[in-house]
Amino acid sequence: MAPHLIYDPEPEYSEEARKEKYQGVVVLQVVVGEDGYPRDVRIVRSVGLGLDEKAREAVRTWRFAPGTKNGRPVAVLVNIQVNFRLY
């Protein structure tokens, strides 16, 4: 089974992106470890204006129920989309 998210605080908006009223989607590639902690967080699709780093910082605080194989926790490589929208 794939890991599933159990704790995901929203990322902060960068001041630069807020001033420009910029919105977009950052895609990160992440290894969710056997312990449910994300590691090896890499940017796959960048949007710039400081949002890439804000997405990376936020995802590092997220927690997952780990993926399993044959009932045992395993590390799984996943892509995560972080949406930045101004309301």
Secondary structure by P-SEA (a helix, b strand, c coil): cccccccccbbbbbaaaaaacccbbbbbbbbbcccccccccccccccccaaaaaaaaaaaaccccbbbcccbbbbbbbbbbbbbbcc
